[in-house]
């Protein structure tokens, strides 16, 4: 993936500040999560050279912030015991500072709930969005507006599923 980040030079003219792959990723063995850009709720300094994605990968944005990323989910191998899936999911969510966001995993080990509004596009794959009481099959270019609900993504195919996601910190009223 090529990531192009624009900004301004000292004369106020628009320029390319970054042209290259995402600077951070995690979990490539199960697909991967790749940071494209983050905001932290502070003013955006378009003249700086700072790569806002070159920080530790945490699932949720900071208060007032946002995260722009793409992620891949591999198909679940057949015959893996549910206990092992639960252990792997717990470890993966801990690595991204999100163990507390696994509020109810009774339906699936990767169920999680963030205090964000998320805009998610499935680019490639055959995926089911699993909720507490509903589920829906997704095909490429389906768009999900995820409003702070407990959910999981299930890859039904034989190849990795590819998503683009924007997560924005939000006050969610239930």
N, C-alpha and C positions, 0 to 999 in steps of 0.2 A: 504494500500500500504506500502510496505517495501522499504526503501531507504538505500542503502549501499554506503558510501563514503570512498574511500581509500586515503592513504597518506603515509608518511614516518615517522619512529621514529627517535630518535636522532642519531642512528647508520646508518641511510640511508636505513633501511630495510622497505619493503612495509608492511603496516598494515591497519586494518580497523579503521577509525576515527569515523564514525557515522554508526549506524545500528538501524534504527527505522523509524517511519512514517515521512512524511513531517512536518516541524516545523510550517508552516503557511498555512492557507487557508482562503478563503473568498467566500461568496455567496452560501453556501451549500443549501440554500432554493430554488435556481433555478438551482442547479446542483453542481457548485463549481469550484473554481480554486485553485490548490494546487501547491505550489512552491517546486521544487525539488532541484534546484541549480541556482546560479547566478554568473556571473563574471562581473567585472567593468572595464576591459581594463588594469588593473594593473597586475604585475607579480603574478603568482599563487604560494602561499607558501604552499607546500604540507606537511610541518611539523606542521602547526598550527592546532588548535582545533576549529577554527571558523566555525560555520554553516552559509554559505553564503546565505542560503535561509531564515534565521531567521531575516528578515527585513520586513518593510511594503510592501504589495503587490501593485506594480505599473505595469500597462500593459506592457509598453515598457522598454527595457534595457537602462542603462545609455550609454553615448557616449563611443563607443569602447567595450561595454559589451554584455552579452548574458543572456538569461533566458531559463531555462529548467523546464517545468511544465506539469502537466496533468490537463485537465479540463473536466467537465461534463456539458452537456446542457440538461435540461429537455424539454419534449415536451411543446409547447405552449398550454395552456388550451383553449378549444373551447369557442367562444363567448366573449372573452376579447376584449373590444373596442380598436381601434388603438391608441386613445389618452392615454389610460392607459398603453399600451405597450410602447409608446413613453416616458411617464413619468418614468416608471420603468427602461427603458434602460438608460435614462439620469442620473438617480440616481446611477445605477450600474457603469456606466463609470466614474462618478465623484468619487466614492469610490476608484477606482483604478487609479486615477490621469490621466484619459484619456478623459475627456470631450472635449478637443480640437481635439481629433482624430476622432470625429464624424463629418466628413466634409460634407457629403451628405447622409441624412437618408430618402430621398424621396421614395426609393424602399423598405426599411425595417428599423424599429427603431434601430436595433442593427448593422447597417452598420457602419464600421469604417476603418480607414486607418492609418497604422503605418509606420514609416521610418525604416523598418526592412526587413530582409530576413528571412522567417519563413519556417521551415520544420515541417509539421504536418501530423500525421498518425491517421486515424480513427481506433480505436481498436474495438469498438462495437457500433452498431446503424445503423439507416437509416437516412442519412443527405443530405441536399442540400447545396452546396456552392453557395451562391448568390453573383454575381458581378453586376456592374452598367448595363451592357448590355448582360450578359451571366449568365447561371447557369448550374450546373452539379450535378447529383446524385452521392453520394459516398456510398460505401459499406465497411465493415470492411477490413482493411489492405490497402485501397487506401491511397496514399501519395499525399499531395499537397505541392508544392513549391510556397509559397505566396510571391510575389515580390513587396511589398509596394502598393498593390491595395486596393481600397475600397471594402469591403466584409462583409458578414454576414454568420453565420452558422445556418441552420434551421433544427431542429429535426422533422422528419416526422413520427417517430415511437411513440410507447406508453410507452417506457422505456427511461431512460437517455442515451444519446450518450456519449461515452468516447473517448477522444483524448489525444495524447501525442504531445507536441509542443516544438520546440527549436526556440527562437527568437533571432536574432543577429542584433545589430545595424548596419545600412548600409546607404551609400549614394545612394539614388534611383534617377535615371535620368528618367524623363517621356518624 
